[in-house]
Amino acid sequence: MLTAALERLDALRRDGRQLRVGLIGFGAVGRTALTQLDQIAGIQVVAICDVAPSTAQESVSRADIAHPGLITDEIDVLFGARPDVVVEATGVPLSGVAHAATAIEHGCHVVMANAAADALAGPELARRAREAGVVYTLAQGDRPAIICDMVAWARANDFIVVAAGRGTVHRPGHHQRTPDTVWDLFTHTEEEIRARGYSARSFTAAVDGTQCAMEMASVANACGLVPQTDGLANPACGADRLAEVLVPSSYGGVLERAGTVEAVSTITPDGMPVPGSLRFGAYLTLSAPNDAVARTFRDHDLVTDLPGRFASVVRPIPLLGIGVPVSVLAAGLLGQSTGVPRGFVAEVAAVAKRDLANGETLDGIGGGNVRLPPTWARGGPTPAAPPAP
């Protein structure tokens, strides 16, 4: 795909044309995406839309961006700049859904760098995009798209996908963390937090389970992987033991069945680091369709369980923001996605972190009173069973 996209990009340059991109949301993901897109001849960021345009302008100036396009807080102004591709990177679910729907109505391809919005309404947005003849795609570099790519590779090789997921930090009590208490878990100084633009709410969403639940819902909906009955269990597991632990219980693992999503914790319940932890990378556990293929797992030094029935594949580092140009090129030049939801297989719902008073307003993702719990099954295709030993 990348080779074909680069060939199209070269042709675009020779013709003196450009792929026009609009960027919605200028937080950490948006800033990184702009930095990358600004380096690519043949791509022009025509507009940036953010709720704080003056802050966005300051960030652009500090980053020495050569051609940032116009900067506005009015979404209609962005669409008036006639982008071919819109990157949604606000991180806000309702806004993200609305922006993507409007982009589709304007005939724009949509790169969704907003896991919350995709978990909420990705399959519906993908349906609307198909009907409109444009592409709706997950953003490459973010974990859901990375995992989708890994799953596609496995299925193309006729491997059985037993489990797919990511590393996370899971410990009893983390679910009740709020923006007021989240920094107690980290060693960042106040100066570092300000200088790097860290958000207390984004860090809270990362440790209270919300971000992980949304991403796993996106993966489930894109890959047809049905969550476990009780959602995400977050077992503590290092990369070297994935093929032993992230397999069905009938084979000594922790899963009730194959064909599912699961997160693995980088710390034990008492807070000790897990040796060889996955941190925030992505993984697959696989099962071979026959003994001959199983032997290739061992021959190619994949990490397997002791009998060699199951193997694991790991991508240790997500490249959030950095991978956005890949999705922009795929959608804008090839009409292809880098991960797209196929249907509602899983969903997440808010639960309270504490007793709420009558009439109290929910403060949303990364806030002080609600979080999103494990990913729950909503229905979908029957997952494939692993082969008999």
C-alpha positions as CSV (number, residue, x, y, z in Angstrom):
1,M,0.0,0.0,0.0
2,L,2.7,2.5,0.9
3,T,4.6,1.9,-2.3
4,A,1.5,2.6,-4.3
5,A,0.7,5.7,-2.2
6,L,4.2,7.1,-2.7
7,E,3.9,6.5,-6.5
8,R,0.7,8.5,-6.5
9,L,2.3,11.2,-4.3
10,D,5.2,11.5,-6.8
11,A,2.7,11.9,-9.7
12,L,0.9,14.6,-7.7
13,R,4.2,16.5,-7.2
14,R,5.1,16.2,-10.9
15,D,1.7,17.6,-11.8
16,G,2.2,20.5,-9.4
17,R,-0.9,19.5,-7.4
18,Q,-1.3,18.9,-3.6
19,L,-3.3,16.8,-1.3
20,R,-5.2,19.2,0.9
21,V,-5.6,18.4,4.5
22,G,-7.7,19.9,7.3
23,L,-6.7,19.3,10.9
24,I,-9.3,19.4,13.7
25,G,-7.9,19.5,17.2
26,F,-4.4,20.8,18.1
27,G,-3.4,18.9,21.2
28,A,-0.5,16.5,21.4
29,V,-1.7,14.3,18.6
30,G,-2.6,17.3,16.3
31,R,0.7,19.0,16.9
32,T,2.7,15.8,16.1
33,A,0.6,15.2,13.0
34,L,1.1,18.7,11.7
35,T,4.8,18.5,12.3
36,Q,4.9,15.3,10.1
37,L,2.5,16.5,7.4
38,D,4.4,19.8,7.1
39,Q,7.5,17.9,6.0
40,I,5.9,16.1,3.1
41,A,6.0,17.8,-0.3
42,G,2.7,17.2,-2.1
43,I,0.7,17.6,1.1
44,Q,-0.7,21.0,2.2
45,V,-2.4,21.5,5.5
46,V,-4.9,24.1,4.4
47,A,-6.6,24.7,7.8
48,I,-6.4,24.0,11.5
49,C,-9.5,24.2,13.7
50,D,-9.1,24.3,17.5
51,V,-11.2,25.8,20.4
52,A,-8.1,27.9,21.3
53,P,-6.8,29.3,18.1
54,S,-4.4,31.7,19.8
55,T,-2.8,28.8,21.7
56,A,-2.6,26.8,18.4
57,Q,-0.9,29.7,16.7
58,E,1.7,30.0,19.5
59,S,2.4,26.2,19.2
60,V,2.8,26.5,15.5
61,S,5.2,29.4,15.9
62,R,7.3,27.5,18.4
63,A,7.5,24.5,16.2
64,D,8.7,26.5,13.2
65,I,6.0,25.1,11.0
66,A,6.5,26.5,7.5
67,H,3.0,26.2,6.0
68,P,0.3,25.7,8.7
69,G,-2.6,27.0,6.7
70,L,-5.2,29.2,8.3
71,I,-6.0,28.7,12.0
72,T,-9.5,29.1,13.2
73,D,-12.0,28.1,15.9
74,E,-14.9,27.9,13.4
75,I,-15.4,24.5,11.8
76,D,-17.2,26.0,8.8
77,V,-14.1,28.0,8.0
78,L,-12.0,24.8,7.9
79,F,-14.4,23.2,5.4
80,G,-14.5,26.4,3.4
81,A,-10.8,25.8,2.8
82,R,-11.8,22.7,0.7
83,P,-9.7,19.9,2.3
84,D,-9.6,16.5,0.6
85,V,-8.8,14.8,3.9
86,V,-9.8,15.8,7.4
87,V,-7.9,14.5,10.5
88,E,-10.0,14.5,13.6
89,A,-7.8,14.7,16.7
90,T,-9.8,16.5,19.3
91,G,-10.1,13.5,21.6
92,V,-13.7,14.6,22.5
93,P,-16.2,11.9,21.5
94,L,-19.3,13.9,20.6
95,S,-17.4,16.6,18.9
96,G,-15.3,14.0,17.0
97,V,-18.4,12.2,15.8
98,A,-20.0,15.5,14.7
99,H,-16.9,16.7,12.9
100,A,-16.5,13.4,11.1
101,A,-20.1,13.3,10.0
102,T,-19.8,16.9,8.7
103,A,-16.6,16.0,6.8
104,I,-18.3,13.1,5.1
105,E,-21.2,15.4,4.1
106,H,-18.7,17.7,2.5
107,G,-17.1,14.8,0.5
108,C,-13.9,14.6,2.6
109,H,-12.1,11.5,3.6
110,V,-11.8,11.2,7.4
111,V,-8.7,10.1,9.4
112,M,-10.1,9.4,12.9
113,A,-7.3,10.0,15.4
114,N,-9.9,10.0,18.2
115,A,-10.5,6.6,19.8
116,A,-13.3,7.9,21.9
117,A,-15.3,9.0,18.9
118,D,-14.6,5.8,17.0
119,A,-15.7,3.7,20.0
120,L,-18.9,5.7,20.2
121,A,-20.0,5.7,16.6
122,G,-17.2,4.5,14.3
123,P,-19.3,1.8,12.5
124,E,-22.0,4.3,11.7
125,L,-19.5,6.8,10.4
126,A,-17.9,4.2,8.3
127,R,-21.3,3.3,6.8
128,R,-22.0,6.9,6.0
129,A,-18.6,7.3,4.4
130,R,-19.1,4.2,2.2
131,E,-22.4,5.5,1.0
132,A,-20.9,8.9,0.3
133,G,-18.0,7.4,-1.7
134,V,-15.3,8.5,0.7
135,V,-13.0,6.8,3.2
136,Y,-13.3,6.6,7.0
137,T,-10.2,5.2,8.6
138,L,-8.5,4.8,11.9
139,A,-5.2,6.7,12.2
140,Q,-2.1,4.7,11.7
141,G,0.3,4.9,14.6
142,D,-2.5,4.8,17.1
143,R,-2.9,1.4,18.8
144,P,-6.3,0.4,17.2
145,A,-4.9,0.9,13.7
146,I,-1.6,-0.9,14.6
147,I,-3.6,-3.8,16.0
148,C,-5.8,-3.9,12.9
149,D,-2.7,-4.1,10.7
150,M,-1.4,-7.0,12.8
151,V,-4.7,-8.8,12.7
152,A,-4.9,-8.4,8.9
153,W,-1.3,-9.8,8.6
154,A,-2.2,-12.8,10.7
155,R,-5.4,-13.6,8.8
156,A,-3.6,-13.2,5.5
157,N,-1.3,-16.0,6.6
158,D,-4.3,-18.1,7.7
159,F,-3.2,-17.9,11.4
160,I,-6.0,-18.0,14.0
161,V,-6.1,-14.8,16.0
162,V,-6.6,-15.9,19.6
163,A,-6.3,-12.5,21.3
164,A,-5.3,-9.0,20.3
165,G,-4.7,-6.1,22.6
166,R,-2.3,-3.6,24.3
167,G,-0.3,-3.1,27.4
168,T,-1.8,-0.9,30.1
169,V,-1.2,0.1,33.7
170,H,-3.8,-1.7,35.8
171,R,-3.9,-1.7,39.6
172,P,-6.7,-1.8,42.1
173,G,-7.6,1.8,43.1
174,H,-6.5,3.3,39.8
175,H,-10.1,3.3,38.6
176,Q,-10.9,6.0,41.2
177,R,-8.0,8.3,40.1
178,T,-9.1,11.9,39.2
179,P,-7.3,14.9,37.6
180,D,-6.6,16.1,41.2
181,T,-4.8,12.9,42.2
182,V,-3.4,11.4,39.0
183,W,0.0,13.1,39.2
184,D,0.7,11.2,42.5
185,L,1.4,8.2,40.3
186,F,4.1,9.9,38.2
187,T,7.4,11.7,38.8
188,H,6.9,14.6,36.4
189,T,7.6,18.0,37.9
190,E,5.2,20.9,37.5
191,E,7.6,22.5,35.1
192,E,7.7,19.4,32.9
193,I,4.0,19.1,32.9
194,R,3.6,22.7,31.7
195,A,6.4,22.6,29.2
196,R,5.2,19.4,27.5
197,G,1.6,20.4,27.6
198,Y,0.5,17.3,29.5
199,S,-3.2,17.1,30.3
200,A,-4.3,15.8,33.7
201,R,-7.5,14.5,32.1
202,S,-5.6,12.5,29.4
203,F,-3.4,11.0,32.0
204,T,-6.4,10.2,34.2
205,A,-8.1,8.5,31.2
206,A,-4.9,6.4,30.7
207,V,-4.7,5.1,34.3
208,D,-8.4,4.7,35.2
209,G,-9.0,2.2,32.3
210,T,-11.0,4.5,30.0
211,Q,-8.5,5.0,27.2
212,C,-7.8,1.3,27.1
213,A,-11.5,0.3,27.0
214,M,-12.2,2.7,24.1
215,E,-9.3,1.4,22.1
216,M,-10.2,-2.2,22.7
217,A,-13.8,-1.4,21.6
218,S,-12.4,0.1,18.4
219,V,-10.3,-3.0,17.7
220,A,-13.3,-5.3,18.4
221,N,-15.5,-3.4,16.0
222,A,-12.9,-3.3,13.3
223,C,-11.7,-6.9,13.6
224,G,-14.8,-8.7,14.7
225,L,-13.1,-9.8,17.9
226,V,-15.7,-10.4,20.6
227,P,-14.8,-9.3,24.2
228,Q,-14.9,-11.8,27.1
229,T,-18.2,-12.1,29.0
230,D,-16.8,-10.0,31.9
231,G,-14.9,-7.5,29.7
232,L,-11.2,-6.8,30.2
233,A,-9.5,-8.7,33.0
234,N,-6.1,-6.9,32.5
235,P,-3.9,-9.9,33.6
236,A,-0.3,-8.9,34.6
237,C,1.8,-10.5,31.9
238,G,5.2,-9.8,30.3
239,A,5.9,-10.1,26.5
240,D,7.7,-13.4,27.0
241,R,4.6,-15.1,28.5
242,L,1.8,-13.9,26.2
243,A,1.6,-17.2,24.3
244,E,1.0,-19.0,27.7
245,V,-1.3,-16.5,29.4
246,L,-3.4,-14.9,26.5
247,V,-4.9,-18.2,25.3
248,P,-8.1,-20.1,26.3
249,S,-8.4,-21.5,29.8
250,S,-8.7,-25.0,28.3
251,Y,-5.1,-24.6,27.3
252,G,-3.9,-23.2,30.6
253,G,-4.5,-19.5,29.8
254,V,-6.9,-16.9,31.1
255,L,-9.3,-16.5,28.2
256,E,-12.7,-18.1,28.0
257,R,-12.3,-18.5,24.2
258,A,-10.3,-17.5,21.2
259,G,-11.0,-14.6,19.0
260,T,-11.1,-11.8,21.6
261,V,-9.6,-8.6,22.8
262,E,-7.7,-8.2,26.1
263,A,-5.3,-5.8,27.8
264,V,-2.2,-6.9,29.8
265,S,-1.0,-5.0,32.8
266,T,2.5,-3.8,33.1
267,I,2.4,-4.0,36.9
268,T,1.2,-6.6,39.4
269,P,-1.9,-6.0,41.6
270,D,0.5,-4.9,44.4
271,G,2.2,-2.4,42.1
272,M,5.4,-4.3,41.3
273,P,6.8,-4.0,37.7
274,V,6.1,-7.0,35.4
275,P,9.4,-8.3,33.9
276,G,9.5,-7.7,30.2
277,S,6.3,-5.7,30.3
278,L,4.7,-4.6,27.1
279,R,4.3,-1.0,28.4
280,F,1.9,0.6,25.9
281,G,2.7,-1.4,22.9
282,A,0.4,-3.9,21.0
283,Y,0.3,-7.7,20.8
284,L,-1.3,-10.7,19.1
285,T,-1.5,-14.3,20.3
286,L,-1.9,-16.7,17.4
287,S,-2.7,-20.3,16.8
288,A,-1.5,-22.3,13.8
289,P,-4.1,-24.1,11.6
290,N,-1.9,-27.2,11.5
291,D,1.3,-28.8,12.8
292,A,3.4,-27.7,9.8
293,V,2.6,-24.1,10.4
294,A,3.1,-24.5,14.1
295,R,6.7,-25.6,13.3
296,T,7.3,-22.4,11.4
297,F,6.5,-20.5,14.6
298,R,9.4,-22.2,16.3
299,D,11.7,-22.2,13.2
300,H,11.4,-18.4,13.0
301,D,12.0,-17.9,16.7
302,L,8.5,-16.6,17.6
303,V,7.8,-16.7,21.3
304,T,5.5,-19.8,21.9
305,D,4.0,-21.7,24.7
306,L,5.9,-24.9,25.7
307,P,4.0,-27.3,23.4
308,G,4.3,-24.8,20.5
309,R,0.6,-24.5,19.8
310,F,0.4,-20.7,20.4
311,A,2.7,-17.9,19.5
312,S,2.8,-14.2,20.2
313,V,3.8,-11.1,18.1
314,V,4.5,-7.8,19.6
315,R,4.9,-4.2,18.4
316,P,6.3,-2.4,21.4
317,I,5.9,1.3,20.6
318,P,2.8,3.2,19.3
319,L,3.5,6.2,17.1
320,L,0.5,8.3,17.8
321,G,0.4,11.3,15.6
322,I,3.6,10.3,13.7
323,G,1.7,7.7,11.7
324,V,-1.1,10.0,10.6
325,P,0.5,10.8,7.2
326,V,0.3,7.1,6.3
327,S,-3.5,7.2,6.7
328,V,-3.8,10.5,5.0
329,L,-2.0,9.2,1.9
330,A,-3.9,5.9,2.0
331,A,-7.3,7.6,2.1
332,G,-6.5,10.6,-0.1
333,L,-4.5,9.0,-2.8
334,L,-5.6,5.4,-2.8
335,G,-9.1,5.5,-1.4
336,Q,-8.0,2.9,1.2
337,S,-8.3,2.7,5.0
338,T,-5.7,1.7,7.6
339,G,-8.3,0.1,9.8
340,V,-12.1,0.6,9.6
341,P,-14.9,-0.6,11.9
342,R,-17.2,-3.2,10.3
343,G,-20.0,-3.3,12.9
344,F,-20.9,-2.8,16.5
345,V,-19.3,-5.8,18.2
346,A,-18.4,-4.1,21.5
347,E,-19.2,-0.9,23.4
348,V,-18.2,0.9,26.5
349,A,-20.4,2.8,29.0
350,A,-19.8,5.2,31.8
351,V,-19.8,4.1,35.5
352,A,-19.4,6.3,38.5
353,K,-16.1,6.6,40.3
354,R,-17.9,7.6,43.5
355,D,-21.4,8.2,44.8
356,L,-23.0,11.0,42.7
357,A,-25.4,13.6,44.0
358,N,-28.8,14.0,42.4
359,G,-28.5,16.4,39.5
360,E,-24.7,16.3,39.4
361,T,-23.2,16.7,35.9
362,L,-21.0,14.0,34.6
363,D,-17.6,15.4,33.6
364,G,-16.7,12.8,31.0
365,I,-13.5,11.1,29.9
366,G,-10.6,11.6,32.3
367,G,-12.7,13.4,34.8
368,G,-13.4,13.1,38.5
369,N,-16.7,11.3,38.6
370,V,-17.0,8.7,35.8
371,R,-14.9,6.3,33.9
372,L,-15.4,3.8,31.1
373,P,-15.2,0.2,32.4
374,P,-14.0,-2.9,30.5
375,T,-15.2,-3.5,26.9
376,W,-18.5,-5.4,26.8
377,A,-19.7,-7.7,24.0
378,R,-22.5,-6.4,22.0
379,G,-22.8,-9.3,19.6
380,G,-21.0,-10.2,16.4
381,P,-19.4,-13.1,14.5
382,T,-18.7,-16.3,16.3
383,P,-14.9,-16.3,17.0
384,A,-12.8,-19.1,15.6
385,A,-11.9,-21.9,18.0
386,P,-8.2,-22.9,18.3
387,P,-7.2,-26.2,16.8
388,A,-7.0,-29.3,18.9
389,P,-3.5,-29.9,20.4
